[in-house]
Amino acid sequence: MDRIRIRGGRDLRGSVRVSGSKNASLPIMAAVLLCDGPVVLRNIPDLKDIETMRGILRHLGVENHRERDGSLYLEVTDARADCAPYDLVRQMRASFVVLGALWARRGRAKVSYPGGCVLGHRPVDLHIKGLRSLGAVVHIEDGYVHAGGVVKGGSMFLGGNYGSTVLGTANVLMAAVLARGTTVIENAAMEPEVEDLCNFLNACGARITGIGGHCLVVEGVERLGGCEYSIIPDRIEAATYLAGALMTNSPITVEGARPAHMLAVLDRLQAAGAELEVGADYVRNVQRPDGRILAVDVTTLPYPGFPTDIQAQFMALMTRAEGVSIITEKVYPERFMHASELARLGANIRREGPSAIIQGTPRLSGAPVMASDLRASASLVLAGLVAEGRTDVRRVYHIDRGYERIEQKLQRLGADIERISEG
């Protein structure tokens, strides 16, 4: 099992290029199940989660391979399979997003019910509610969600206790594009990744309007064709490197970013003292003479609010701030497992319900730490960049799910970081 070793305190500078969005890539890959004809996806990141989805799609009859230029070629060659088994789905919760496409295209679907999650309870009731509004006959048996029936247009409200559902919106969208009639999805997720899925589906022949808003209208079509499509940049990866730039007071340019997708994060970084130069496709952190980091409060919310997927990295940033900050998690209220690992490095963090109270400290010290999930991994790597001495981050298979060669990108910026393989 690999680990990442960091020796903190190095000056960083230079440019880092953002990869394609993992969270946009996965639903779009699943949507290929709807298509008659080949699909070529560009700007697909090289990640563990992408490989997991490729394996699931192969099981479902989708031939896929990487082209020499790094793009991903996918084409349905066998449309008989209708079951996504537990052994595959358990590897990645997002694979549940194949349910809507399987049902709409093949008339039936059997997908393993997602298991527990380190982020807390994440039910799929809104997915099922939305599909039932389209005419799905759904039942759960032997740990599987079974869907059958004729896909019809319908109207629904997809709101839940913690706002809209990103994957639920994706599942319903993929079924609705082949429905008989018109579908109206109220309180649809507005995340850029959902917008990217809509644009991909339209490129294949779907008729979706209201893209980017809370109300999506889908006019069903008889079939979708293939297309070539480029995935949006990963806004979470971009925000992670910007948080690291502020933590280390480094003149770093994040290239290939889309600042319009990151306005809430940029606002909080600037409130914390960052001087940012923002262009159409880049964000540059300007080195400041004093290097001060100011304590600011953050509340995670569905887009366009502050994303839950940058909460852990921002907590790492706030451990070095002057004063007390409060981070409130309103998307996944249990998403604080990284706090105890940051405390091993000397952070002063106290949990109170869905909030974490952080008293900034001028010094962190290196120590062995263990990642609990993807974004927690990134927060520990960022903390290791400023901690005195050596930090070893274990269970880095988590970080490989969502960051493409993070240690290599940080090495090119000047960080003393390496991946160590253990037997």
N, C-alpha and C positions, 0 to 999 in steps of 0.2 A: 504494500500500500504506500502510495507516494505521500510526501509531505513537502511543504514549502518552508524554506529557511530564509529569514530576513535579518540582516544586521542593520539596525536603524541609524538615523542621523546623517545619511548621505544627502548632498545637494543634488537636486534633480533639475533638469531643464531639457527642452526640446519639444518634439511633436509626437503625438500618438494618434493613430487612426482607429476610428470606431468601426466595429464589424456590423453586419446586418443584424436586425432585431430577432432574437430568439423567440420572443413572445408573439411576434408577427408571423414568423416562419412556420411555427407548428400548426396553427389553424389553416393557413394557406396550403400547407402540404396535405392536410387532411381533406381539404376541399377538392383535391385532384380526384378523389373518389367519384365526384360528380361529373367529371369531364370525359367527353368522347374525343380522343386525340391527345397528342403529346403536349406536355407542359415543360417549359424551361424556366427555372427560377434562378435569378441572379442575386448576388449579394447575400447568399445563404451562408451563415457562419459555420465553422467546423467545430461542432460541440457534441458532447455526449448526448444531450437531449435530441439533437437532430438525428443522430445515428439510431437512437431508440425509436423515433417516429419512422425512420426509413425501414426498420425491421418490422414494425407493425404493418406498414403499408405493403411490404412484400408479402406478408402473411395474408393480406386482403387482396392480393392479386395485382399490386401496382409495381411494375418493374421500375427500378430507379438506379441511377449511377451518377457519379461525378464526371463532368466533362473536364477537359484539360485546363480550361480557363477558370475552374472552380465552381461553375454553375451546376445546378442539379437538374437532371433530366428525369421526368416521371411520366409514366403512361400506364393506364389500366390495360392489362393483357388478359386477365381472368376475373370475371365479375361474379363468380359463383360463391365465394366465401362471404359469410355474413356475421362471423363471430370474431370479436377481439378478445382473446382469452386472458385469464387472470395473470398468467406468467409473464405476459407482455405488458399489460396495462399497469400492473403493480409497480413497474419500473419508473413510471412517470405519470403523475396524475393528469397532466394535460392531454394524455392520449384519449381520455373520455370524449374528447371533442369529435371523434370519428362517428359518434352515435347518429347525429342528425343527417350526415351525408350518406351513411350506410342505409339508413331507413329510406331516405328520399330516392336514392338511386336504385337500390336493390329490393325494395319493398318490405324488408325486414332487417332487423339488427339485433344482435346479442352482444352486449359489451359488459365486461366485468365492472361491477360497482367499485368505485375508487375506495381504497382503504383509508386508514388514519393518516394524519398529516402533522408534521412538527409545528405547523403554523396555527394549529388548533382545529376545531370542528369546521369542516367545509362541505356542507351538504350539497347535493345536486338536485334539490327539490325544484329550483327555478328552471333548470334544464327540462325536467320532466313536465312541469306545468306548461312551459312554452310549447313543447312538442305535442302535448295533449290538445292545446288550443288549435293545432294544425290538423287534428284528427287522429293522432297517434293513439293506438291501443297499447298502453304500457303496463307491464307488471314486473315485479322483482321476484326472482326465484333462483335458489342455489347460488346466491351471490352475484347474479347477473341481472342487468336491466334489459328486458326484452321489449322491442318496439315493432309494431306491425300496423296494418291498416293503410288507407289511402291518404296521401298528403293533400290537404285542402288549405286554402287560404283562411285566415282568421285574424282576430285582434286579441292582443294580450297586453298585460302590464307586467314587466319583468323586474319590478323593484323588490328588494328584500330588506332585512333588518339593517344591513350595512351598505345599502345602496344597490346599484345595478350590478349585474354579473357579466364579466368579460367573456368567459368561456361559454356561459349559458346563452349569451347573445349570439356568439359564433355558432353554436349548435343549432339554434333556431333559424338563423340566417341561412345556413347551408341546407336545411330542409325546405325553407320557404321558397328558395329560388326555383325549385321544381314543382311547387304546389299548383293545384288547380285553383286559380283565383288570386286575389290580392291579400297580402298579409300586412298588418300594421303592428309594429313592435313599439310600444310606449315604454319609456324609461330604459331604452337600450343603452348599453355602455358606450361612452363617447371616446374611449381610449384610442390613440393613434393606431394601435394594432388592429382594432375593430375596423377603423376607417380603411386600413390597408387591405383587410380581407374583403371589404365591400368593393374596393377598387379592382382587386384581382377578379372577383366574381363577375363584375361588370365587363372586364376585359375578355372574359370567357363567354359573354353573351347574356349575363343576368341583367335584370332591370331593377336596380335598387336606387331609391332617391332618399334625400334627407341625410346623406352621409355626413358624419361629423357632428350630428345633433342627437337629441334624445328620442326622436321619433323617426324610425326607419320604415319606409313603405317599399314593399317588395311585390312586384308583379310577376307571377310565376311564368316560366317559359318551359317549352317541351324538352329542351336539351341544352347543354353547355358544350362548347368546343374547347380546344386547347389554346394556349397563348404563350408568349414570353413575357416575363414580369420581373421587376427588380424590387426586392424587399427594402423597406425603410431602414434607416440606421437605428442602432440600439440606443435609445435615450437613457436607459438605466446604466449601461456601460459608460456612456459619456458622462453622466452625472457622477459616477464612481470616481473616474479620473479627475474630475474637477474638484471633488471633495478632497482627494489626495493632494491636489495641487495647493489648495488653501491650507491644509494641515501642515504641509512642508514648506509653505511660502515659496513655491517654485514657479518660475516662468514657463508654464507648460501650455501648449496649444493642443486642443482636442479637435482633430480634423475629421471631416465627414459627418459631423453632428448636425442635427436639425433643431436649432434653438427654439423654434416655434412650438416644439413638442415638450419643452423643458422650462416653461416660464415660471412655474411655481418653485422649481428647484433653484433656478437662477436668482429669483427674488430672495430666497432664504440664504443663499450663499452670499449675496451682496449685503444682506442685513448682518451677516456674520463677519463682514469686513472685507470680502473679496472685491478686488477691482477687476472687472471683466471687460474684455473687448469682444463684442459679439458681431459676427458676420453672418452671411446667408448660410454657410455650411461649416462654420467653425466657431469655437469659443476659446479665447485665450485668457488665462489667468496672469495678471500682471504682478510681478514681485513687488512687495511693499517694504519700505525701509524699516518700519517697526515690527512687521510680522504678527500683529495682534489678531487674535480671533475672539470675537464677541459672542457672548451667550445669547441665543435666540430660541424662542419656542416654536415648535412645529406640531401640526396635527395632520396625520395622514387621512386622505379622502380620495374617493374615486376621481378620475380625471375630469376636469383640469386641475384638481387639487394636488397636493403634495403626494407623490406615489409611495405606497407602502414598501415597494421594492428598493427604495433608497433610504428607508428609515434606519436600518442598521448602520449603514455607512455614515449617515449624518450623526448618529449617536457617537460613533468613533471620533468624528470631527469635534463634537461638543465636549468630549473628555478633555480637550486641550483649550477650551474657551475660558475667558475670564468671566467668572460669575456662575450663576445657576441657570440651567435651561430645563425646559419640560417638553418631553416628546410624548404625544398622545396618539395612540394607535386606534383608529376607528374603522379600519378595514379588517384586520386580524388582531383582535385585542390580546391574544396570547403570544404574539410574535416578539418575545423578548429574551429568548434563550441565549442570545449573544451577550447580554448584559453581564452574566456571571463570568463569561470568559474574558470580557474586557476588564472586569474587576481583577482578574489574575495578573493583568499588566499594570495594575495600580489605579484603575479608574474608580471614581467614587459615584456609584449609581444606586439609586433606591427605587424600588418598584412600588407603585401605589395604584392598584386596579389596572385600568388600561393605559396608565401613564408611567413614564420613567423620569425620575428627577436626577439630573446630572450636575454634580459640582465639579467644575473644571479644575484640572490640576496642571501645574507647569511641567510635570515629569511623568512619563510612563517608563517602565522597565521591562525588558524582554523576558519571556517565559514560555514554556510549552502551553499551547492552547488547542482546543478541539472545536472544529466547525460543526454546527448542528444543521445548517441548511445553506443554500446557495448564497444568499445575500449576507448571512452571518459570516461566511468565509471571507467575503470581500471586506467586511468591516475589520476583521482581524488582520488581514494583510495591510490595510491602511494604517491601523494602529501600530503594526510592526515597523512601518516605515519611519515612525517618529520615536519609537521606544528605544531606550538606551540598552545596548547589548543585543543579544540574539533572541529572536522569536521563532519558534517552530510551530507552524499551523498544520495540524493533522486532519485527516479525513478530507483531503482536498479534492476527492472525487466530486464533492458537492460543487466546488468552484468550476470544475471542468464542464458542468452542466450548462453554464451560462456565460463564461468568459473565455474567449478564444486566446489561448496562450498568454495569459495575464502576466506570468513571470517574465516572458520574453519581452513583452511590451514595456514593462517597468524596467527591465535591464537596459533597454535602449534609451531610457530617460536618465539612467545613471544610478538606479537603485542597486544595492547589494542584496540580490535575491536569487535564489536557485531552487530548483526542484530536485528532491532527493528521493530516489526509488529505493524502497525497502523490499526485501525478498518476498 
